[in-house]
């Protein structure tokens, strides 16, 4: 007789949702252990442990509402902005638990920057969008140093040649893809170690998406990048490792090629092959 739970992933027991794959890496940039997230009484993330490697792109995939965006928002304490949210467990960067009582979230969010789903440039000039972070964090001692940071950041974001003659124009006047690259430049400008990207291409057209994906590949040489994406094709193109989330559980993590061709867990295979999602 067929297993009645196989066609409905919501009914699969917790015992069968244990993480498979290697959650650890050598010399990780970030280490997450036993992370649980609650919104009031509802548990959104269950006992997730995962390392973020240096100079890698790790993709978070899974059906809507599976917890992938909630999880990456833990990595720079963006969930602190939600009153009902409570996070348990350890997330360590540079040997410090970011959920320690004495942690200042302002420098943390410079160290672990975030690019959101919808481009959100400040209502300021292109120059001021990029210069804002270095100014408030005291990263420049002169206008010349600030100019250099702005130029370098825009170059790294692949935007300099397009905007170098219009730096005083409003950032909101750029196209959607340019706005997203401006937001990436703004993130880079404060010298982060990790860049979080929450579906950064979902509001962009295919050409702009391709530019962002090429940029992600270039940025990996200097940063660790965590990307949440609803597109399995995008995950396969940009990431070296992939983590599959399901109903708040981390089900499987491994090399992207293995996840998409030889998944170890039935839930992962069912999602990859389109049986549910």
N, C-alpha and C positions, 0 to 999 in steps of 0.2 A: 504494500500500500504506500502511495506517495506521501512524503512528509508534508503535512498541511501548512507548516511554517515556511516552506521553501519559497512559496509564491508571495508571501507577505513578510518582508524583512523586518517589520515592526514587531513581529511575534517571535523572532529568533531570540533564544534565551541569552542572558548576559554571559553565561558560561561559554557560549559559542562565539562571543564577540571579543575574546581576548586578543591583544595586539600580537601580530606576527611581524617578523622582519627585525632588522638590527636598529634599535633606537639610538645606539651610541655611535659616536665617531671619534677618531683620534683628535686631540687638541681642539675641542669644540669652541666656537665663539660664544654660544649660549647653551645652558643646560637647564632643561625643564624636568622636574620630577614630581609625580603625584599631584598634578594640577587639577583642581576641582573648581568649577564656577557655578554659582547659584544666582538666579534672579528671584529674590524673595525665597519662596519655598521650592521653586522649580530648579532642578539641577540641569545645567546646560552642557557642562563638560565633566567627564567622569575619569578621574585618575589617569590623566595623560602624562606620559613621560617621553621626552624627545630631545635630542641634541640638534643644534643648528651649527653646521660646519662653517669653517672659514672659507671665503671665496667660493661659495656655492649658491646656486638658486635651488631652493626647496619649494615645491608646489604643494598647496593644500587643496585637495579636491573632495567632492562628495555632494550629495543632493542638498537642495535648499533646506536650511534649518538644521544642518547636521552639526554645527558648532565650529566650523573652520574659521569664520570671521571673529567669533567670540574668542577663540583661542589666540589668534594673532594679536587681538587687542589687549590680551594679557601681557604681551611681551614688552609693551612700553606703558602699561598701566592706563591705557585709554578707557578701560572699563571703570576706572575710578569716577568718571564723569556721570555714570549711571547710578543713581542713589540706591536702587534695590540690589545692586550687584555685589557679590562677595566672592573673593578669590582665595583659595587655600592651596598650599603646596609651595614649592621652591622654584624660582626662576633665577638663575645665576648668570651674571656676566662680569668678567674680570674679578672672579672670586667673591662677588658681592651678591647677596640675595636682594633683588630689586623690590621685594615686598617687606624688607626690613623697616622697622618703625622710623628710622632716622633718614630714610631715603627722600631726597628732593626730586620730585618728578620732572621739574623743568630741565635740568641737565640730562636726566635720563631720556627724555623725549628728543633731545638733541642727539644723544648717543644712539638711540634706537628710533630712527625717524619713520614717518608714515606718509604714504601716498594713497589717497582715497579713491573710491570708485568714480566719483564725479570730480572733474578738475575744479579746484577751489582757490584760484588766485586771489590775493588780497585786492581790494579796490584801490590800488596804488600803481605806480609806474612799474614797468618791467624791472628796472634797476632796484627800486625799493622793495619789490617782492623778494628778490634774492638777498639784498643787503640787510633785511629786517632781522633775521636770526643772528648773523655775526655781530650786529650792533648790540642786541640785547644780551648776548652772551660774552661781549667784550673780546671778540676774536680779532679785532683790528685796532691798531693804534693810530691810524691816519687814514685820510681819504684815499691815498695811493694804495694802501694795503687793502682797503675795502674794494676799490676798483678792481684790484687783482683777484680778489675772492669772487667777485661777481662775474668777471670774465672767465675765470677758470671753471666755475660752476656751470655757467651757460655752455661752455665748450664741452664739458663732460656730459651734459644733458643733450648735446647735439643740436643746440638752439642758437649758438652765438652768431653764426653766419647769417641767420635769418633775421636777427633782431639787433645786431650791433649798431645800426644807424638809427634805431628808434627806441633806445633804452628809456627815454622819458615818456613814451607812450603808455597808456594803461594796459596792464596785463590782461584785463578782461576783454580787450579788443582783439586778442589773438584767436586763432581757430581752436577748436576743441583739442586737437592733438598737440598743438603748440602750447596751449594752456597746461596740459598734463606734463609736458616736458619742462615747462616753467616751474611747476610744482615739484618735479624731481630735482631741478636745479636748486630750488629753495631748500629742499631737504639736504642735498649734498653740501650746501654752503656752510653748514655748521659741523662739518667733519664727523658724520656718524660712523659707527662701526657696523650697524645693521640697518637695512632698509626694509620696511614692511610695505607691501603693496596689496591693497584689498580690491580685487577685480579692477585693476587700473585701466583696462581697455574696454570695459563693457559699454561705455558711452561713446566709443570712438568708431570711426569707419575703418574698413579693412586696410587702407593705406596707412592711416595714422597708427593703427594697431601694429602693423609690420615695423614701423619706425620705433615704437616703444619696445617691441620684442628685441630688435637689434640692439637697442640701447641697454636693455637688461643684460644681454650677453656681454657687452663691453664693461658694464659696471661691476660685473662679477669678479673682475680682476682685482678690484680694490675693496669690495664690500661683500658681506653676507646678505643675501636677499631672500625674503620669505614672501611668496606670492600666493594669494587666494585667487582661484580662477574657477569659473563655471564651465570653462572650455577645456575638455580633455586634450584637444588638439594643441591648444596653447601650452598646457602643462608639458606635453611631450616635446614641444619645440624648445622651450626655454629652460627647463629644469634638469638638474643632475639627479636629484632625488625627489620622490613624490610620497606624500602622506595621504592616506584615504581615511576620511572621517565618516561616521555613520551614527546618527542619533546620540551625539555627544561622546562617542567612543572613538579613540584612534584605533582603527582596525588593522592597518598595515602600513609599513613604511619601508622603502627600499630604493634601489636604483630605479630611475624612471623607466628605463628599457625593460627591467624585470617586471615592474608593476603593470605595464601595459601589454606585455607579451607572456609573462609567466607568473601571474598573481598567485600568492600562496593561500589566500583566504577566499572562501566561496562568496562572501559578501562583496569583496573587491571585484571578483570576476563577474558577478551579476551586474554590478554597476558599469564596469568597463564595457561589457557586451550589450548594455542597454536593456537588461531584463527589468530594471527599475531605475528610478532616478528622478 
